[in-house]
Amino acid sequence: MSAPRPPDPPPRFCFASEITPHPVAWLWPGRLALGKLAVLDGDPGLGKSFLALDLCARLSTGRPWPDGTPSPGAAACIFLNGEDGEEDTIGPRLRALDGDASRVVLLDRRDSDLAPSLSLPADADALEALVARTQARLLVIDPVMAFFGPGVNTASEQGIRRALAPLVALARRYGCTILLVRHLNKVGRGRALYRGLGSIGLTSLCRSAWLVAEESKGSRRRVLAQLKNNLGPPQPSLAFELTHPEGGPPALQWLGPVAVSADDLLARQRPDPGPQPREVAMAFLEEVLAGGPLPVQEISKRADEEGLASRTVRRAKDTLEVRTVPVKVEGRRVYYWLLPGQQTPPSVPPEDAPIDLEEWLAPLREQWPAPSPLEDP
C-alpha cells in the first residue's frame, strides 16, 4: 500500500508594502515579455512555425527583432515542434534564417517516429531541467495542443490552467519567454481573440496573444497582429511574406508595419454568405465536446464568448443528438452534455454515474420510430 500523499502547503500572504516593484523585462520590447507566456494563433499553412523559428534564429545570433528593436543579445532557444521533421524541415529552415544551430535546442527524434516525445504536464520537470541547463531565453511549443497529455481536457478552462501551471512557474523562475503556437478553431465567426483552438483559458493565462493571417483572402502577404497585450501598449501589425527560392528552402521576408487589426484580418477571410447559425453552433458543440463531456454551465459560458444564442445551441444539440446526463459531483447534481457514443467523465465515481440505457433503447427506436407530426389524425 502506497504512502498517503502529503498535503499541499498552505498559501502564503504578504502586504503590498513588502513587495519590491520592478519594471517588466522584455525579450522583444513591447511584444514578448521575459518570464511570461504568450500565444501565437493562426490557420495551418500561413507561416506560424516559420515565424517562430525566425524569432529563435534572430535571438540565437543577437540580431534585431523584425520591427528593428534590439535583441537582448545572443541567447539559447528551445524549439519544440510536433509536426515537422528536424532533419528535412526545421534544420534547413534554421540555416536559411541564418540561425546559430549551436544555440537552438530541438527534440531528438532521429531514432523514433515523428510523434512528440514530450507530454505536458507530465514532462514539465524534464523541460525545466533543460531550460536551467541551457539558460534558454525563448521556449517555443508548436503546436501546443500536440504536446498535451491524453488526460488534459483542452476545452476546459480549469484543465488548461492545471496543465500549463508548471510552465507559468518555469517561465517566472528562469526569466524565459514561452511562446505557445496554436491553430484556430472552425467556428469561423466572433472576435479574433476567441478564435484560438480549445478553452479561452489558454489565452487568458498568456500575457500577450498574437495572430498570423493573410493580409487579404488569397494574398501571399501575411500579417502578425496583436490580439491582446496585458503588459505593454498596443503594437502595430507587421507584414511578412514567405518566398520559395529555386533550389533552396523557403525564406521569410519582413515588410514593415501595416494598418490592419486582427479582427479586420479574420473578417476578410470569412466566406460570403457565412455559415448558418445552426451550422456554426453544431461545429462549436463538436469542437468543445471533442475532448469529452462538459458541464452545461461551461458550455453555456463558451457559447456566450463565441456570441452564440442559447436557443441556437439547443437546436444544434438536438440535431447532433447530444445527450443530457445528470451526475452527482460532491453531493450536488451537475448536468453534462455528451456526444453520441461518449460516456460520463472518468472523474465521476461509478456509483454516481447514471445507468446508460442507450444500448437497449436505440434498437427499439429503430423498430418503432416516433410518428411524424404529419401522421397525427
N, C-alpha and C positions, 0 to 999 in steps of 0.2 A: 504494500500500500504506500503510495507516494505521500511525501510530507505536504501538509497544507501550505498553500501559497501565502507568503507573508503579506499583511495588509499594506496598502499603498500609504506612503507618508502623508500626513495632513497638509493642506495648503498653508503657505506662509504669507504673511501680510506685512506691509510697512507703510509709513506715512510718506506722502509725496515729497515732503521736505528731505527725506533721506536719499532720494534718487538724484544722481548727478546727471544733468541733462547733457546731451551731446548731439551735434547735427547728424543728419542722415549721411551715411557714407555711400558713394555711388561707384558702381562698376562702369556703367555707361551713363554719364551725367544726365539726370532728369528722366531716365528711362528704366534702367535696371539697377536696383539698389543692392548693395552688398548685405549679406546676411538675411535676405528675404527671398520669397518665392515669387515667380512671375509665370504667366501662361501665354502661349502663342497659339492662337486658333486659326483655322482655315481649312478649306476643302482640300482633298487629296490632289496632288499633281500641280500645285501652284508655287512650290518652292520653299515651303516652310523649313524642311530639313536642310536644304541648301543654305538658306538664310542663317539658320542656327549654326551650321558648320562654318559659315563665313565669319560669324562672331568669334567662334573658337580660333579660327586661323588668325584673325586680327589680334586677339589677346595673346596668342602664343608667341607673337613677334613684337608686341607692343605698338602696333600701328594704330592710327586714329580710328575712331568709330565711323560708321557710314555717313553721319551728318557732320563730320570734321572735328568733333570734340576729341580731346586727347584721351588716350587709354591710361590706366594706372601703371603701365609698364608691363613688360613681358611676364606672363604667368602661365602656370599649368591649367589645363582644362580637362574635363571628363565628358565624353560624348557617347551616350548610350543610345543605340538605335535598334529598334526591334523589327525593322522591315528591310533594310538594305544590307548588302554584304560588305564586310570590311575590306576585303582584298580587291573586289572588282568595282566597287562604287565609292565607299567612303574614303579609302586611301587615295585613289586617283583624284577625287574631287578636292581633298585637302591639299594635295600638291598643287593642283591648278589654282587654288586660292592662296598660294604662297604661304601656307601654314608651316610652322615648325613641328614636324611629326614627333620630335622627341619630347614635346610638351603637351601632346594631346593623347589622352588615355582612351582606349576603345575596349569593348568587350572582346575577349579572346575566344572565338568560336571556330578556330581552324580545324579542330577535331570533333566538331559537333554540328548538329543541324542549325538552321537559321533561327529557330525559335529562341526567344530570350532566355538566358541562363540566370536571370536575376529576378526576384519576386519581391514585391512590396506589399506589406511592411516587413515580411519575414526576414529579408536580407538587408535591412536598414543598418545593422551593425557592421556588416561587411562593407557597405558603401561608406559609412562614416570612417572606418579604418583606412579606406582608400583616399578619402579627402584629407585625412590627417597626415598620411604618408606623403602625398603629392603636394599638399598645400594648394590645391586647386582653388581658383577664384570663381570659376564658372562650371556648373554641372548641368548638362542638357539631358533630358529624358524624353526620347522621341520614338513613337508617341507614348504618352504616359499610360494610356489605357492598356497597352500591350504588356506592361510590367506590373500591373496589379495582380495579386494572388487570387485564386479561384474563390476565396471566401469573401472578397470585397464586393459589396453592393454599390456599384458606381452610380446608381440612380438615387441613392440615399445620401442626404447631406451628412448625417452622423457617420455613415460608413466611409465616405470620402475623407472626412476630417480625422477619423481614427487612423486611416491608412496613411495619411500624409503628416500626421503629428510628428513622427520621427524625423521627417525631412525638415519640418519647421525648426525643430530643435537643432538639427545638424547645421542648417544654414546660419542660425544665430550663433552657435558655438564657434564655428570656424570662419565666420565672415565670408561665406561663399554664396554667390547668387545661384539659385536653382531655377532653370527655365524648363517648364513643362510644355511640351508640344502636344496639341490636341486637334482632332478633326471636328468639324461642325456636325450638328445633328441634322436630321432630314425634315424637320418641321417646315423650314423654308419661309418663315414669317416671324414677326416680332422684332424687338430691338436686337442689335448685333451683340449686345452684352450677354444676352440669354441664349445665344445660338451654339455655345460650346457643348460638346457631347457629354452626357452624364449630368450629375447634380450641379446646380448653381453654387453649391458649397465650395467647389474647387475654385471657381472664380472669386468667391468671397474671401477665401483663405489667402489668395495671392495678392500681393500689394500693387502689382501692375498687371494689366492684361492688354494684349495686342492682337490684331487681326491682319492676316495676309489675304488679299482678294485681288481679282482682276480689276484694272482701272475702269474698264467697261467690258461688257459681255463679249467674249471672243478676242479681247485685246492681248497682245504679247506682254504688255507692261503690267507689272504687279505693284501693289501698294501695301506698305506696312503702316497701319493706322492704329491709333490708341483707342482702346475700349474703356479703360479706367486707369487712374494713377493716384493712389492714395497718399503718396509721399512727395509728389512734385507737381509743378504746374503743367497744364496741357502742353503736349508736344506735337509739332507739325507732322503730318503724314509724309512718308518718304517713298518715292517711286524707285523701282528697280526692274531690271529685265534679265531674263535668262537667255544666254546665247549658246549656240552649238557650233563651235569652230570645226571645220572639216578635219577629220582625222584625230580629234582630241576630245577630252572630256568637256562637258558643258561648263560655262563660265557665268559669273554673276556680275552685273554692272549696275552700280547705284546711280540714279539720275537726279537726285535732289528732291526738295520739298514740293508737294502738290497740295492744292486747297480742296481736299475732299475728306469727309468724315467716314468712320466705319459704317454708320447707318446708311449713308449715301451709297457706299460701295456695294453693300448687300442688296439695297433696293434696286440697283441697276441690274442685278443678276436674276431677279425674280421673273419668272415667265408671266406672260400676259395672254390670256387671263390666268390668274393664280388658281391653285387647287381649291376645291370646295371646302367649306369649314369642316364638314364631317370627315373628309379625307385627311385633312390636317390633324384633326383630333384622333383619328384612327392611327395615324403614323406616330403621333405623340404617345398614345397608350402602348403601342407595340414597343416603342423605344424605352419608356420608363419602366415597363414591366419585363423587359428582356432579361434583366438581371435577377428576377424573382418577384414574388408577390410583394405589394407595398400596402401600408395602411391608407384608407381613403383620405384621411386628413393630409398626408404628404402628397398624394396625387393631386388633391384639390389645390394645395399651395403651389405645386409646379405648374398646374394648368393656369392659375392666376398670373404667374410670372410670364407665361407664354401668351397671355391675352386671350385664352380660350374660354368661351362661355360654358358654364356648368351644364346647361341644357344640351349643348352640342357634344360635350364629353359624355354625357349619359347616353345620347343616341349612338355615339361611336362605340360605347361599351356594349350596347345591345347588339350592334352589327357584328362585333368581334366575338360575341358570346362570352364576354368576361363574366366570371362568377364572383359573387359577393359571399365571403365566408367569415362568420363571426368566430373569434377565438378569445380566450381569456389570457390576458397579459398582466401579470402582477395583480390578479384579483379583479381586473376591470375588463369589460368587453370592448374589443377592438375589431373593426371590420376591415378585412383585407380584400383587395381585388386580385383575381388570379386569371391568367390567360388559360385557354383550353389546354389540358394536359399538365398544368402546374399543380404542385402540392403546397401545403402550408409551409412557411419558413422553418428551417431546422431549429431556429431559436425557440419555437413554440413547443413545449413539452407534449409528448404524445397524448397524455391524458387530457390535455386542454384542447386538442385539435378535434373538430367535429368529424364524424364518420363521412367519408366521401362516397355518396351513392351514385355518382355519375356512371360508374362502370355498369350498374344494373339498369339505370334509368334510360341511358342512351338507346339500347336496343328497343325498349318499349316505345320511345318516341318515334323511332323509325317505323315500327309496326302499326302504331295508332297515332298518326300525326294529328296535331291540333287542327280543327276546322278553320278554313279561311273565313273572314268576315263576310265574303260574298256568298258563302254557303248557308248563312243563317236564314231561317224561314222568315 
